[in-house]
Amino acid sequence: MGGTLLWVLMGRAMAYDKQRHKEGRLDQ
């Protein structure tokens, strides 16, 4: 029943992580 909420939270966390990588870590 709470699967959709979990997916939303996971998607938000992934987007946040991507943005942080873009802004803070350009050493790759």
N, C-alpha and C positions, 0 to 999 in steps of 0.2 A: 504493500500500500504506500510505503514511503519511498519507493524506488525513484520516482520522478524527482523528488526533492534532493535525493542523493546525487542524481545525475546533474541537477542544476548546480549544486554546491561544488561538485568535481569540476564541472566546466568552468565555473567562476575561478576556482583555485588555479586551474591550468592557465587560463587567460592572464591571471595576475602574475603567475610565475613567468610566463612568456614576456610580459611587459617589463618585469624586473630584470630579466636577462638582457633585454634590449637596452635598458637604460643604464644598468650598472656594470654589466660584465661584457666588455668588448674584447676580451683577451683570447677568445676562442678562434 
